[in-house]
């Protein structure tokens, strides 16, 4: 499975972005899809995930500013981020699968200026 993320860019603090990720093939709705991010000099960290269009999960750092959604017909997962802060600056990676069998996209850069 190949994943292609898009939607990153440069945004001012307080702004919003919507990240998209499309898979090369259908991902069963029971399989998690979601996002991690990696800031310069830091480890990759979990951001959000969703399965079967429900039970979204968020990192504490974004839970009041993020909305994850999924369109299985379009083989896509989305991440809406609002009230962006400079500490949200990172490469955002989408993924599909569980911890033991996970596919990753190449990432999309999000840069938030203060």
C-alpha positions as CSV (number, residue, x, y, z in Angstrom):
1,X,0.0,0.0,0.0
2,X,1.3,3.4,-0.9
3,X,0.1,6.6,0.9
4,X,0.3,10.1,-0.4
5,X,-0.1,13.0,1.9
6,X,-0.8,16.6,0.9
7,X,-2.1,19.8,2.2
8,X,0.9,21.1,4.2
9,X,2.3,24.5,3.9
10,X,3.2,27.7,5.6
11,X,0.6,29.2,7.8
12,X,0.5,32.0,10.4
13,X,-0.2,31.2,14.1
14,X,-3.9,30.9,14.7
15,X,-4.6,29.6,11.2
16,X,-5.9,26.3,9.9
17,X,-4.9,23.6,7.5
18,X,-6.5,20.5,6.2
19,X,-4.2,17.6,5.4
20,X,-5.2,14.8,3.1
21,X,-3.9,11.3,2.5
22,X,-4.9,9.0,-0.2
23,X,-4.1,5.3,-0.3
24,X,-3.2,3.4,-3.5
25,X,-5.8,0.7,-2.6
26,X,-8.7,0.3,-0.4
27,X,-8.1,0.1,3.3
28,X,-10.6,-2.0,5.2
29,X,-12.7,0.2,7.5
30,X,-11.6,-1.9,10.5
31,X,-8.0,-0.9,10.0
32,X,-6.7,2.3,11.6
33,X,-5.7,5.2,9.5
34,X,-4.2,8.3,11.0
35,X,-1.4,10.8,11.4
36,X,1.9,11.1,13.2
37,X,4.3,14.1,13.1
38,X,7.9,14.7,13.5
39,X,9.4,18.0,14.5
40,X,13.1,18.9,13.9
41,X,15.2,17.1,16.5
42,X,12.3,15.2,18.0
43,X,10.9,11.7,17.7
44,X,7.9,11.0,15.6
45,X,4.7,11.3,17.7
46,X,1.1,10.3,17.4
47,X,-1.4,12.9,16.4
48,X,-4.7,11.2,15.5
49,X,-6.3,8.0,14.3
50,X,-9.6,6.8,13.2
51,X,-11.2,3.4,12.4
52,X,-14.5,2.6,10.8
53,X,-15.4,6.3,10.6
54,X,-15.8,6.4,14.4
55,X,-13.8,6.3,17.6
56,X,-11.4,9.0,16.6
57,X,-8.4,9.4,18.9
58,X,-6.2,12.4,19.4
59,X,-3.0,13.3,21.1
60,X,-3.6,15.6,24.1
61,X,-1.6,18.3,22.4
62,X,-4.2,18.6,19.5
63,X,-7.4,17.1,20.8
64,X,-9.3,20.4,21.1
65,X,-7.9,21.7,17.7
66,X,-8.0,18.7,15.5
67,X,-10.6,16.7,13.6
68,X,-9.8,13.5,11.8
69,X,-12.1,12.0,9.2
70,X,-12.1,9.3,6.7
71,X,-13.7,8.5,3.4
72,X,-13.3,4.8,2.6
73,X,-14.8,5.2,-0.9
74,X,-12.1,7.7,-1.7
75,X,-9.4,5.6,0.2
76,X,-8.6,8.8,2.1
77,X,-8.1,10.1,5.6
78,X,-8.1,13.8,6.5
79,X,-6.8,15.9,9.4
80,X,-8.2,19.4,10.0
81,X,-6.0,21.4,12.3
82,X,-7.2,24.8,13.7
83,X,-5.6,27.4,15.9
84,X,-2.2,26.3,14.7
85,X,0.8,27.2,16.9
86,X,4.5,27.3,16.1
87,X,5.0,24.1,18.0
88,X,2.8,22.3,15.5
89,X,5.6,22.8,12.9
90,X,6.6,19.3,11.8
91,X,6.4,16.9,8.9
92,X,3.1,15.1,9.1
93,X,3.0,11.5,8.1
94,X,-0.2,9.5,7.4
95,X,-0.3,5.8,8.0
96,X,-2.5,2.8,7.7
97,X,-2.4,-0.3,9.8
98,X,-1.5,-1.4,13.3
99,X,1.8,-1.3,15.2
100,X,3.0,-4.6,13.8
101,X,2.1,-3.9,10.2
102,X,2.0,-0.3,9.3
103,X,2.3,1.5,6.0
104,X,3.6,5.1,5.9
105,X,3.3,8.0,3.5
106,X,6.2,10.3,2.8
107,X,4.9,13.2,4.8
108,X,3.9,16.7,4.2
109,X,5.6,19.7,5.8
110,X,3.6,22.0,8.0
111,X,5.3,25.2,9.1
112,X,3.6,27.7,11.5
113,X,5.1,31.1,11.8
114,X,4.6,33.2,14.9
